[in-house]
C-alpha cells in the first residue's frame, strides 16, 4: 500500500529523517539507525505509507545482517515480506536478504524456496538486460555467502605472525594469481564445495537455458581455481571497509606514504586476519593466500575491482 498523499509537514520531516537514516546505515551506526527508523515509521504509519517504511527497514535489516544479528534480521525480513505485494522490488529485496540470512546459518533447505522466488519472480524488472544482470549478480552473491560462511569455525589452526608472513612471501614469490586462487580452492574443506555445488546448481536451474549456459556449471563452480575466486571475492564484504575506506588507517598510510609503508608495517595482514577471525575462519593457507593476492593486486586495484555491491543498491538498476 502506498497510502494517501504525503502532507507538506511529512515531506519536510522526511527530508530531515531519511538522509540521517541513510548516513547512519553507511556509517554502520546501528543504534542511531534503529532510533531513526522508529521516527520514520511513526511518521508514515498514520497515512499508510507502508512501502516507504519497508524500503527503509530493508536497509536496516541488511545492516543488522552485516553486523551478525541474523535472528533479528530474519524476524524483520519475514515481517517486511508480509507487508508488501509479492510482485514488487521491495518484496524481492526482502526475500533476497532472507535467503542470505539462511545461507549464513548454513540452512540451505530454508534458503532454497526463497532463492527460487528471487530468481523466478521478476516481472516488475522492466528490461531483459536488467533482469539478466540482476540474476547473475544475486547468484554470485548466494555463492559467495555459501562459500564464506561454510568455512566458519572449521579447521581452525594456530599459527604465528611469523609463520603467516613466511607463507605470504612464499606465495608472492613462487606463484602467480591463478595458482594462488587454485591454492585457496585446494585448502577449502570438501563440505564447502559440496554446499557450493548444491546452492549453485539449485540457483542456475531456475534460469532460462541461455542464461544458465552463460554461467559456470555446478561442476565448474567447484573446481579449485573457481572455488578460490569465490572465496576471495566473498571476503570483500568484511575486508573492504578496513582496507579501502578513506577514513581507515591503512588507506590513509597508503595515500600519504605509499604501498611500501603499508607492507612494512604489516597492515594488510593484520586487517585480513582480523576480518577472518571475526568470522571464525582460521585456516592459515586461506589467510595467507588472500593477503598475497591483495598485495599482488595492489590496494588501488583491489579497492576499485572488489568494491562490494550492497543488495539495496540494486534497487537503482
VOTIFI-379867 format. One record per residue (C-alpha): residue in three letters; x, y, z; residue number from 1. Coordinates in Angstrom, 1 decimal. Example, Ala and Ser with C-alpha at 12.3 -4.5 7.8 and 13.67 -1.06 7.14 Angstrom:
residues 2
{residuo: ala | px: 12.3 | py: -4.5 | pz: 7.8 | num: 1};
{residuo: ser | px: 13.7 | py: -1.1 | pz: 7.1 | num: 2};
***
This chain:
residues 317
{residuo: unk | px: 0.0 | py: 0.0 | pz: 0.0 | num: 1};
{residuo: unk | px: 1.3 | py: 3.5 | pz: -0.9 | num: 2};
{residuo: unk | px: -1.1 | py: 5.4 | pz: 1.3 | num: 3};
{residuo: unk | px: -2.6 | py: 8.8 | pz: 0.8 | num: 4};
{residuo: unk | px: -0.6 | py: 11.8 | pz: -0.4 | num: 5};
{residuo: unk | px: 2.1 | py: 12.9 | pz: 1.9 | num: 6};
{residuo: unk | px: 1.4 | py: 16.2 | pz: 3.7 | num: 7};
{residuo: unk | px: 3.8 | py: 19.1 | pz: 3.5 | num: 8};
{residuo: unk | px: 4.7 | py: 18.5 | pz: 7.2 | num: 9};
{residuo: unk | px: 5.5 | py: 14.9 | pz: 6.5 | num: 10};
{residuo: unk | px: 7.6 | py: 15.8 | pz: 3.5 | num: 11};
{residuo: unk | px: 9.6 | py: 18.3 | pz: 5.4 | num: 12};
{residuo: unk | px: 10.1 | py: 15.9 | pz: 8.3 | num: 13};
{residuo: unk | px: 11.3 | py: 13.1 | pz: 6.0 | num: 14};
{residuo: unk | px: 13.8 | py: 15.5 | pz: 4.3 | num: 15};
{residuo: unk | px: 15.5 | py: 15.5 | pz: 7.7 | num: 16};
{residuo: unk | px: 14.9 | py: 11.9 | pz: 8.9 | num: 17};
{residuo: unk | px: 15.7 | py: 9.9 | pz: 5.8 | num: 18};
{residuo: unk | px: 19.1 | py: 11.4 | pz: 5.0 | num: 19};
{residuo: unk | px: 20.1 | py: 11.0 | pz: 8.6 | num: 20};
{residuo: unk | px: 19.0 | py: 7.4 | pz: 8.5 | num: 21};
{residuo: unk | px: 20.9 | py: 6.7 | pz: 5.2 | num: 22};
{residuo: unk | px: 24.0 | py: 8.2 | pz: 6.7 | num: 23};
{residuo: unk | px: 23.7 | py: 6.1 | pz: 9.9 | num: 24};
{residuo: unk | px: 23.4 | py: 3.0 | pz: 7.7 | num: 25};
{residuo: unk | px: 26.5 | py: 4.0 | pz: 5.7 | num: 26};
{residuo: unk | px: 28.4 | py: 4.5 | pz: 8.9 | num: 27};
{residuo: unk | px: 27.1 | py: 1.3 | pz: 10.4 | num: 28};
{residuo: unk | px: 25.7 | py: 3.2 | pz: 13.4 | num: 29};
{residuo: unk | px: 23.1 | py: 0.7 | pz: 14.3 | num: 30};
{residuo: unk | px: 21.7 | py: 2.4 | pz: 17.4 | num: 31};
{residuo: unk | px: 21.1 | py: 5.7 | pz: 15.6 | num: 32};
{residuo: unk | px: 19.6 | py: 3.8 | pz: 12.6 | num: 33};
{residuo: unk | px: 17.2 | py: 2.0 | pz: 14.9 | num: 34};
{residuo: unk | px: 16.1 | py: 5.2 | pz: 16.6 | num: 35};
{residuo: unk | px: 15.5 | py: 7.0 | pz: 13.3 | num: 36};
{residuo: unk | px: 13.5 | py: 4.1 | pz: 11.8 | num: 37};
{residuo: unk | px: 11.1 | py: 4.4 | pz: 14.8 | num: 38};
{residuo: unk | px: 10.7 | py: 8.1 | pz: 14.0 | num: 39};
{residuo: unk | px: 10.2 | py: 7.4 | pz: 10.3 | num: 40};
{residuo: unk | px: 7.7 | py: 4.6 | pz: 11.0 | num: 41};
{residuo: unk | px: 5.7 | py: 6.8 | pz: 13.5 | num: 42};
{residuo: unk | px: 5.5 | py: 9.5 | pz: 10.8 | num: 43};
{residuo: unk | px: 4.4 | py: 7.3 | pz: 7.9 | num: 44};
{residuo: unk | px: 2.1 | py: 4.7 | pz: 9.6 | num: 45};
{residuo: unk | px: -0.9 | py: 7.0 | pz: 10.1 | num: 46};
{residuo: unk | px: -1.1 | py: 7.7 | pz: 6.3 | num: 47};
{residuo: unk | px: -0.3 | py: 4.0 | pz: 5.5 | num: 48};
{residuo: unk | px: 2.9 | py: 4.6 | pz: 3.5 | num: 49};
{residuo: unk | px: 3.9 | py: 1.0 | pz: 4.2 | num: 50};
{residuo: unk | px: 6.1 | py: 0.6 | pz: 1.1 | num: 51};
{residuo: unk | px: 8.3 | py: 3.5 | pz: 2.2 | num: 52};
{residuo: unk | px: 8.6 | py: 2.1 | pz: 5.7 | num: 53};
{residuo: unk | px: 9.6 | py: -1.3 | pz: 4.2 | num: 54};
{residuo: unk | px: 12.1 | py: 0.3 | pz: 1.9 | num: 55};
{residuo: unk | px: 13.9 | py: 1.9 | pz: 4.9 | num: 56};
{residuo: unk | px: 13.5 | py: -1.2 | pz: 7.0 | num: 57};
{residuo: unk | px: 15.1 | py: -3.4 | pz: 4.3 | num: 58};
{residuo: unk | px: 18.2 | py: -1.2 | pz: 4.6 | num: 59};
{residuo: unk | px: 18.2 | py: -1.6 | pz: 8.4 | num: 60};
{residuo: unk | px: 17.9 | py: -5.4 | pz: 8.2 | num: 61};
{residuo: unk | px: 20.7 | py: -5.5 | pz: 5.7 | num: 62};
{residuo: unk | px: 22.9 | py: -3.6 | pz: 8.2 | num: 63};
{residuo: unk | px: 21.9 | py: -5.9 | pz: 11.1 | num: 64};
{residuo: unk | px: 22.7 | py: -8.9 | pz: 8.9 | num: 65};
{residuo: unk | px: 26.2 | py: -7.5 | pz: 8.1 | num: 66};
{residuo: unk | px: 26.7 | py: -6.9 | pz: 11.9 | num: 67};
{residuo: unk | px: 25.9 | py: -10.5 | pz: 12.6 | num: 68};
{residuo: unk | px: 22.4 | py: -10.1 | pz: 14.1 | num: 69};
{residuo: unk | px: 20.9 | py: -12.8 | pz: 11.9 | num: 70};
{residuo: unk | px: 17.9 | py: -13.7 | pz: 14.0 | num: 71};
{residuo: unk | px: 16.9 | py: -10.1 | pz: 14.3 | num: 72};
{residuo: unk | px: 17.2 | py: -9.7 | pz: 10.6 | num: 73};
{residuo: unk | px: 15.2 | py: -12.9 | pz: 9.9 | num: 74};
{residuo: unk | px: 12.3 | py: -11.7 | pz: 12.1 | num: 75};
{residuo: unk | px: 12.2 | py: -8.3 | pz: 10.5 | num: 76};
{residuo: unk | px: 12.5 | py: -9.5 | pz: 6.9 | num: 77};
{residuo: unk | px: 9.7 | py: -12.0 | pz: 7.4 | num: 78};
{residuo: unk | px: 7.5 | py: -9.1 | pz: 8.6 | num: 79};
{residuo: unk | px: 8.6 | py: -6.9 | pz: 5.6 | num: 80};
{residuo: unk | px: 7.7 | py: -9.7 | pz: 3.1 | num: 81};
{residuo: unk | px: 4.2 | py: -9.9 | pz: 4.5 | num: 82};
{residuo: unk | px: 3.8 | py: -6.1 | pz: 4.4 | num: 83};
{residuo: unk | px: 4.2 | py: -5.5 | pz: 0.7 | num: 84};
{residuo: unk | px: 2.9 | py: -7.1 | pz: -2.5 | num: 85};
{residuo: unk | px: 4.7 | py: -10.1 | pz: -3.8 | num: 86};
{residuo: unk | px: 5.2 | py: -8.6 | pz: -7.3 | num: 87};
{residuo: unk | px: 7.3 | py: -5.7 | pz: -6.1 | num: 88};
{residuo: unk | px: 11.0 | py: -4.9 | pz: -5.9 | num: 89};
{residuo: unk | px: 10.7 | py: -4.4 | pz: -2.1 | num: 90};
{residuo: unk | px: 9.5 | py: -7.9 | pz: -1.7 | num: 91};
{residuo: unk | px: 12.3 | py: -9.2 | pz: -3.9 | num: 92};
{residuo: unk | px: 14.9 | py: -7.3 | pz: -1.8 | num: 93};
{residuo: unk | px: 13.5 | py: -8.7 | pz: 1.5 | num: 94};
{residuo: unk | px: 13.3 | py: -12.2 | pz: 0.0 | num: 95};
{residuo: unk | px: 16.9 | py: -12.0 | pz: -1.2 | num: 96};
{residuo: unk | px: 18.2 | py: -10.8 | pz: 2.2 | num: 97};
{residuo: unk | px: 16.2 | py: -13.5 | pz: 4.0 | num: 98};
{residuo: unk | px: 17.8 | py: -16.2 | pz: 1.7 | num: 99};
{residuo: unk | px: 21.2 | py: -14.8 | pz: 2.6 | num: 100};
{residuo: unk | px: 20.3 | py: -15.0 | pz: 6.3 | num: 101};
{residuo: unk | px: 19.7 | py: -18.7 | pz: 6.0 | num: 102};
{residuo: unk | px: 22.8 | py: -19.3 | pz: 3.9 | num: 103};
{residuo: unk | px: 24.8 | py: -17.7 | pz: 6.6 | num: 104};
{residuo: unk | px: 23.3 | py: -20.1 | pz: 9.0 | num: 105};
{residuo: unk | px: 24.2 | py: -23.0 | pz: 6.6 | num: 106};
{residuo: unk | px: 20.5 | py: -23.8 | pz: 6.4 | num: 107};
{residuo: unk | px: 20.4 | py: -24.5 | pz: 2.7 | num: 108};
{residuo: unk | px: 16.9 | py: -26.1 | pz: 2.7 | num: 109};
{residuo: unk | px: 15.3 | py: -23.0 | pz: 4.2 | num: 110};
{residuo: unk | px: 17.1 | py: -20.8 | pz: 1.7 | num: 111};
{residuo: unk | px: 16.1 | py: -22.8 | pz: -1.4 | num: 112};
{residuo: unk | px: 12.4 | py: -21.7 | pz: -1.8 | num: 113};
{residuo: unk | px: 13.5 | py: -18.1 | pz: -1.2 | num: 114};
{residuo: unk | px: 16.2 | py: -18.4 | pz: -3.9 | num: 115};
{residuo: unk | px: 13.7 | py: -19.9 | pz: -6.3 | num: 116};
{residuo: unk | px: 11.3 | py: -17.0 | pz: -5.6 | num: 117};
{residuo: unk | px: 14.1 | py: -14.4 | pz: -6.2 | num: 118};
{residuo: unk | px: 15.1 | py: -15.9 | pz: -9.5 | num: 119};
{residuo: unk | px: 11.7 | py: -16.5 | pz: -10.9 | num: 120};
{residuo: unk | px: 9.6 | py: -13.6 | pz: -9.6 | num: 121};
{residuo: unk | px: 10.9 | py: -10.7 | pz: -11.6 | num: 122};
{residuo: unk | px: 8.1 | py: -9.4 | pz: -13.8 | num: 123};
{residuo: unk | px: 8.4 | py: -5.9 | pz: -12.3 | num: 124};
{residuo: unk | px: 12.0 | py: -5.6 | pz: -13.5 | num: 125};
{residuo: unk | px: 11.5 | py: -3.6 | pz: -16.7 | num: 126};
{residuo: unk | px: 14.1 | py: -4.7 | pz: -19.2 | num: 127};
{residuo: unk | px: 15.5 | py: -8.2 | pz: -20.1 | num: 128};
{residuo: unk | px: 19.1 | py: -6.9 | pz: -19.8 | num: 129};
{residuo: unk | px: 18.5 | py: -5.7 | pz: -16.2 | num: 130};
{residuo: unk | px: 16.8 | py: -9.0 | pz: -15.3 | num: 131};
{residuo: unk | px: 19.8 | py: -11.0 | pz: -16.6 | num: 132};
{residuo: unk | px: 22.3 | py: -8.7 | pz: -14.7 | num: 133};
{residuo: unk | px: 20.3 | py: -8.9 | pz: -11.5 | num: 134};
{residuo: unk | px: 20.0 | py: -12.7 | pz: -11.6 | num: 135};
{residuo: unk | px: 23.7 | py: -13.2 | pz: -12.4 | num: 136};
{residuo: unk | px: 24.7 | py: -10.8 | pz: -9.6 | num: 137};
{residuo: unk | px: 22.4 | py: -12.3 | pz: -7.0 | num: 138};
{residuo: unk | px: 23.5 | py: -15.9 | pz: -7.9 | num: 139};
{residuo: unk | px: 27.1 | py: -14.7 | pz: -7.4 | num: 140};
{residuo: unk | px: 26.1 | py: -13.3 | pz: -4.0 | num: 141};
{residuo: unk | px: 24.4 | py: -16.5 | pz: -3.0 | num: 142};
{residuo: unk | px: 27.6 | py: -18.5 | pz: -4.0 | num: 143};
{residuo: unk | px: 29.9 | py: -16.1 | pz: -2.0 | num: 144};
{residuo: unk | px: 27.7 | py: -16.3 | pz: 1.1 | num: 145};
{residuo: unk | px: 27.7 | py: -20.1 | pz: 0.9 | num: 146};
{residuo: unk | px: 31.4 | py: -20.4 | pz: 0.5 | num: 147};
{residuo: unk | px: 32.4 | py: -17.9 | pz: 3.1 | num: 148};
{residuo: unk | px: 30.1 | py: -18.9 | pz: 5.9 | num: 149};
{residuo: unk | px: 30.6 | py: -22.6 | pz: 5.4 | num: 150};
{residuo: unk | px: 34.2 | py: -22.0 | pz: 6.5 | num: 151};
{residuo: unk | px: 33.2 | py: -20.6 | pz: 9.8 | num: 152};
{residuo: unk | px: 34.7 | py: -22.5 | pz: 12.8 | num: 153};
{residuo: unk | px: 36.0 | py: -25.3 | pz: 10.6 | num: 154};
{residuo: unk | px: 39.6 | py: -26.5 | pz: 10.7 | num: 155};
{residuo: unk | px: 40.9 | py: -23.5 | pz: 12.8 | num: 156};
{residuo: unk | px: 44.7 | py: -23.6 | pz: 13.0 | num: 157};
{residuo: unk | px: 47.0 | py: -22.0 | pz: 15.5 | num: 158};
{residuo: unk | px: 49.7 | py: -20.1 | pz: 13.6 | num: 159};
{residuo: unk | px: 52.1 | py: -17.3 | pz: 14.5 | num: 160};
{residuo: unk | px: 52.6 | py: -14.0 | pz: 12.7 | num: 161};
{residuo: unk | px: 56.0 | py: -15.2 | pz: 11.5 | num: 162};
{residuo: unk | px: 54.5 | py: -18.4 | pz: 10.0 | num: 163};
{residuo: unk | px: 51.9 | py: -16.4 | pz: 8.2 | num: 164};
{residuo: unk | px: 54.5 | py: -13.9 | pz: 6.8 | num: 165};
{residuo: unk | px: 56.7 | py: -16.7 | pz: 5.6 | num: 166};
{residuo: unk | px: 53.7 | py: -18.3 | pz: 3.8 | num: 167};
{residuo: unk | px: 52.7 | py: -15.0 | pz: 2.2 | num: 168};
{residuo: unk | px: 56.2 | py: -14.4 | pz: 1.0 | num: 169};
{residuo: unk | px: 56.4 | py: -17.9 | pz: -0.5 | num: 170};
{residuo: unk | px: 53.1 | py: -17.4 | pz: -2.4 | num: 171};
{residuo: unk | px: 54.1 | py: -14.0 | pz: -3.7 | num: 172};
{residuo: unk | px: 57.5 | py: -15.1 | pz: -4.9 | num: 173};
{residuo: unk | px: 56.6 | py: -18.5 | pz: -6.3 | num: 174};
{residuo: unk | px: 53.1 | py: -18.4 | pz: -7.6 | num: 175};
{residuo: unk | px: 51.0 | py: -16.3 | pz: -10.0 | num: 176};
{residuo: unk | px: 47.5 | py: -15.2 | pz: -9.3 | num: 177};
{residuo: unk | px: 45.8 | py: -18.2 | pz: -11.0 | num: 178};
{residuo: unk | px: 48.0 | py: -20.6 | pz: -8.9 | num: 179};
{residuo: unk | px: 47.1 | py: -18.8 | pz: -5.7 | num: 180};
{residuo: unk | px: 43.4 | py: -19.0 | pz: -6.5 | num: 181};
{residuo: unk | px: 43.8 | py: -22.7 | pz: -7.0 | num: 182};
{residuo: unk | px: 45.7 | py: -23.0 | pz: -3.7 | num: 183};
{residuo: unk | px: 42.8 | py: -21.4 | pz: -1.9 | num: 184};
{residuo: unk | px: 40.4 | py: -23.9 | pz: -3.6 | num: 185};
{residuo: unk | px: 42.7 | py: -26.8 | pz: -2.5 | num: 186};
{residuo: unk | px: 42.7 | py: -25.7 | pz: 1.1 | num: 187};
{residuo: unk | px: 38.9 | py: -25.4 | pz: 1.3 | num: 188};
{residuo: unk | px: 37.2 | py: -28.3 | pz: 3.1 | num: 189};
{residuo: unk | px: 35.1 | py: -30.7 | pz: 0.9 | num: 190};
{residuo: unk | px: 32.0 | py: -29.7 | pz: 2.7 | num: 191};
{residuo: unk | px: 32.3 | py: -26.1 | pz: 1.4 | num: 192};
{residuo: unk | px: 32.5 | py: -27.5 | pz: -2.1 | num: 193};
{residuo: unk | px: 29.5 | py: -29.7 | pz: -1.5 | num: 194};
{residuo: unk | px: 27.4 | py: -26.8 | pz: -0.2 | num: 195};
{residuo: unk | px: 28.6 | py: -24.5 | pz: -3.0 | num: 196};
{residuo: unk | px: 27.6 | py: -27.2 | pz: -5.6 | num: 197};
{residuo: unk | px: 24.2 | py: -27.5 | pz: -4.0 | num: 198};
{residuo: unk | px: 23.4 | py: -23.8 | pz: -4.0 | num: 199};
{residuo: unk | px: 24.8 | py: -23.0 | pz: -7.4 | num: 200};
{residuo: unk | px: 23.1 | py: -26.0 | pz: -9.0 | num: 201};
{residuo: unk | px: 19.7 | py: -25.1 | pz: -7.5 | num: 202};
{residuo: unk | px: 20.1 | py: -21.4 | pz: -8.4 | num: 203};
{residuo: unk | px: 21.1 | py: -22.0 | pz: -12.0 | num: 204};
{residuo: unk | px: 18.2 | py: -24.5 | pz: -12.5 | num: 205};
{residuo: unk | px: 15.8 | py: -21.6 | pz: -12.0 | num: 206};
{residuo: unk | px: 17.2 | py: -19.7 | pz: -15.0 | num: 207};
{residuo: unk | px: 16.3 | py: -19.8 | pz: -18.7 | num: 208};
{residuo: unk | px: 18.6 | py: -22.2 | pz: -20.6 | num: 209};
{residuo: unk | px: 20.5 | py: -19.4 | pz: -22.4 | num: 210};
{residuo: unk | px: 21.3 | py: -17.6 | pz: -19.1 | num: 211};
{residuo: unk | px: 22.2 | py: -20.9 | pz: -17.4 | num: 212};
{residuo: unk | px: 24.7 | py: -21.8 | pz: -20.1 | num: 213};
{residuo: unk | px: 26.4 | py: -18.3 | pz: -19.8 | num: 214};
{residuo: unk | px: 27.3 | py: -19.1 | pz: -16.2 | num: 215};
{residuo: unk | px: 29.8 | py: -21.7 | pz: -14.8 | num: 216};
{residuo: unk | px: 28.2 | py: -25.1 | pz: -14.4 | num: 217};
{residuo: unk | px: 28.0 | py: -26.6 | pz: -10.9 | num: 218};
{residuo: unk | px: 30.8 | py: -28.9 | pz: -11.8 | num: 219};
{residuo: unk | px: 33.0 | py: -25.9 | pz: -13.0 | num: 220};
{residuo: unk | px: 32.0 | py: -23.9 | pz: -9.9 | num: 221};
{residuo: unk | px: 33.7 | py: -26.4 | pz: -7.5 | num: 222};
{residuo: unk | px: 37.0 | py: -26.7 | pz: -9.4 | num: 223};
{residuo: unk | px: 39.8 | py: -25.5 | pz: -7.2 | num: 224};
{residuo: unk | px: 40.5 | py: -22.3 | pz: -9.1 | num: 225};
{residuo: unk | px: 36.9 | py: -21.3 | pz: -9.3 | num: 226};
{residuo: unk | px: 36.3 | py: -22.0 | pz: -5.6 | num: 227};
{residuo: unk | px: 39.4 | py: -19.9 | pz: -4.8 | num: 228};
{residuo: unk | px: 38.0 | py: -17.0 | pz: -6.7 | num: 229};
{residuo: unk | px: 34.6 | py: -17.3 | pz: -5.0 | num: 230};
{residuo: unk | px: 36.2 | py: -17.4 | pz: -1.5 | num: 231};
{residuo: unk | px: 38.5 | py: -14.4 | pz: -2.4 | num: 232};
{residuo: unk | px: 35.6 | py: -12.4 | pz: -3.7 | num: 233};
{residuo: unk | px: 33.4 | py: -13.2 | pz: -0.7 | num: 234};
{residuo: unk | px: 35.9 | py: -11.7 | pz: 1.8 | num: 235};
{residuo: unk | px: 35.3 | py: -8.2 | pz: 0.3 | num: 236};
{residuo: unk | px: 32.2 | py: -7.8 | pz: 2.4 | num: 237};
{residuo: unk | px: 34.2 | py: -7.8 | pz: 5.6 | num: 238};
{residuo: unk | px: 37.6 | py: -6.6 | pz: 4.4 | num: 239};
{residuo: unk | px: 36.7 | py: -3.7 | pz: 2.1 | num: 240};
{residuo: unk | px: 35.9 | py: -1.2 | pz: 4.8 | num: 241};
{residuo: unk | px: 39.2 | py: -1.9 | pz: 6.7 | num: 242};
{residuo: unk | px: 41.3 | py: -1.7 | pz: 3.5 | num: 243};
{residuo: unk | px: 39.6 | py: 0.8 | pz: 1.3 | num: 244};
{residuo: unk | px: 37.6 | py: 3.2 | pz: 3.5 | num: 245};
{residuo: unk | px: 39.3 | py: 6.6 | pz: 3.1 | num: 246};
{residuo: unk | px: 38.9 | py: 7.1 | pz: 6.9 | num: 247};
{residuo: unk | px: 40.8 | py: 3.8 | pz: 7.7 | num: 248};
{residuo: unk | px: 44.3 | py: 3.8 | pz: 9.0 | num: 249};
{residuo: unk | px: 45.6 | py: 1.6 | pz: 6.1 | num: 250};
{residuo: unk | px: 44.1 | py: 3.8 | pz: 3.4 | num: 251};
{residuo: unk | px: 45.5 | py: 7.0 | pz: 5.0 | num: 252};
{residuo: unk | px: 49.0 | py: 5.5 | pz: 5.3 | num: 253};
{residuo: unk | px: 48.8 | py: 4.2 | pz: 1.7 | num: 254};
{residuo: unk | px: 47.6 | py: 7.5 | pz: 0.3 | num: 255};
{residuo: unk | px: 50.2 | py: 9.6 | pz: 2.3 | num: 256};
{residuo: unk | px: 53.3 | py: 7.3 | pz: 2.3 | num: 257};
{residuo: unk | px: 52.8 | py: 4.7 | pz: -0.4 | num: 258};
{residuo: unk | px: 52.4 | py: 1.0 | pz: -0.5 | num: 259};
{residuo: unk | px: 55.9 | py: 0.2 | pz: 0.8 | num: 260};
{residuo: unk | px: 55.0 | py: 1.7 | pz: 4.2 | num: 261};
{residuo: unk | px: 51.7 | py: -0.3 | pz: 4.3 | num: 262};
{residuo: unk | px: 53.7 | py: -3.5 | pz: 3.6 | num: 263};
{residuo: unk | px: 56.5 | py: -2.8 | pz: 6.1 | num: 264};
{residuo: unk | px: 54.0 | py: -2.3 | pz: 8.9 | num: 265};
{residuo: unk | px: 52.0 | py: -5.4 | pz: 8.0 | num: 266};
{residuo: unk | px: 48.7 | py: -3.5 | pz: 7.8 | num: 267};
{residuo: unk | px: 47.2 | py: -5.8 | pz: 5.2 | num: 268};
{residuo: unk | px: 48.0 | py: -9.0 | pz: 7.1 | num: 269};
{residuo: unk | px: 46.5 | py: -7.5 | pz: 10.3 | num: 270};
{residuo: unk | px: 43.4 | py: -6.4 | pz: 8.6 | num: 271};
{residuo: unk | px: 42.7 | py: -9.7 | pz: 6.8 | num: 272};
{residuo: unk | px: 43.5 | py: -11.9 | pz: 9.8 | num: 273};
{residuo: unk | px: 41.3 | py: -9.7 | pz: 12.0 | num: 274};
{residuo: unk | px: 38.4 | py: -9.9 | pz: 9.5 | num: 275};
{residuo: unk | px: 38.7 | py: -13.7 | pz: 9.1 | num: 276};
{residuo: unk | px: 38.9 | py: -14.1 | pz: 12.9 | num: 277};
{residuo: unk | px: 35.7 | py: -12.1 | pz: 13.3 | num: 278};
{residuo: unk | px: 34.1 | py: -14.7 | pz: 11.0 | num: 279};
{residuo: unk | px: 35.6 | py: -17.7 | pz: 12.9 | num: 280};
{residuo: unk | px: 37.8 | py: -18.6 | pz: 9.9 | num: 281};
{residuo: unk | px: 41.3 | py: -19.6 | pz: 10.9 | num: 282};
{residuo: unk | px: 42.8 | py: -21.7 | pz: 8.0 | num: 283};
{residuo: unk | px: 46.4 | py: -20.4 | pz: 7.5 | num: 284};
{residuo: unk | px: 46.7 | py: -21.1 | pz: 3.8 | num: 285};
{residuo: unk | px: 43.4 | py: -19.2 | pz: 3.1 | num: 286};
{residuo: unk | px: 44.5 | py: -16.2 | pz: 5.1 | num: 287};
{residuo: unk | px: 48.0 | py: -16.2 | pz: 3.5 | num: 288};
{residuo: unk | px: 46.6 | py: -16.6 | pz: 0.0 | num: 289};
{residuo: unk | px: 44.1 | py: -13.7 | pz: 0.4 | num: 290};
{residuo: unk | px: 46.9 | py: -11.4 | pz: 1.8 | num: 291};
{residuo: unk | px: 49.2 | py: -12.4 | pz: -1.1 | num: 292};
{residuo: unk | px: 46.6 | py: -11.7 | pz: -3.7 | num: 293};
{residuo: unk | px: 45.8 | py: -8.3 | pz: -2.3 | num: 294};
{residuo: unk | px: 49.5 | py: -7.4 | pz: -2.2 | num: 295};
{residuo: unk | px: 49.9 | py: -8.6 | pz: -5.8 | num: 296};
{residuo: unk | px: 46.9 | py: -6.6 | pz: -7.0 | num: 297};
{residuo: unk | px: 47.9 | py: -3.5 | pz: -5.0 | num: 298};
{residuo: unk | px: 45.4 | py: -1.7 | pz: -2.9 | num: 299};
{residuo: unk | px: 44.3 | py: 0.7 | pz: -5.6 | num: 300};
{residuo: unk | px: 43.3 | py: -2.1 | pz: -8.0 | num: 301};
{residuo: unk | px: 41.8 | py: -4.2 | pz: -5.2 | num: 302};
{residuo: unk | px: 39.7 | py: -1.3 | pz: -3.9 | num: 303};
{residuo: unk | px: 38.4 | py: -0.5 | pz: -7.4 | num: 304};
{residuo: unk | px: 37.8 | py: -4.0 | pz: -8.6 | num: 305};
{residuo: unk | px: 36.4 | py: -5.6 | pz: -5.5 | num: 306};
{residuo: unk | px: 34.1 | py: -3.0 | pz: -4.0 | num: 307};
{residuo: unk | px: 31.1 | py: -4.9 | pz: -2.7 | num: 308};
{residuo: unk | px: 27.6 | py: -4.0 | pz: -4.1 | num: 309};
{residuo: unk | px: 25.1 | py: -3.9 | pz: -1.3 | num: 310};
{residuo: unk | px: 21.9 | py: -5.6 | pz: -2.2 | num: 311};
{residuo: unk | px: 19.9 | py: -2.4 | pz: -1.6 | num: 312};
{residuo: unk | px: 21.9 | py: -0.7 | pz: -4.3 | num: 313};
{residuo: unk | px: 20.4 | py: -3.0 | pz: -6.9 | num: 314};
{residuo: unk | px: 17.1 | py: -1.2 | pz: -6.5 | num: 315};
{residuo: unk | px: 18.5 | py: 1.6 | pz: -8.6 | num: 316};
{residuo: unk | px: 19.2 | py: -0.7 | pz: -11.6 | num: 317};
***
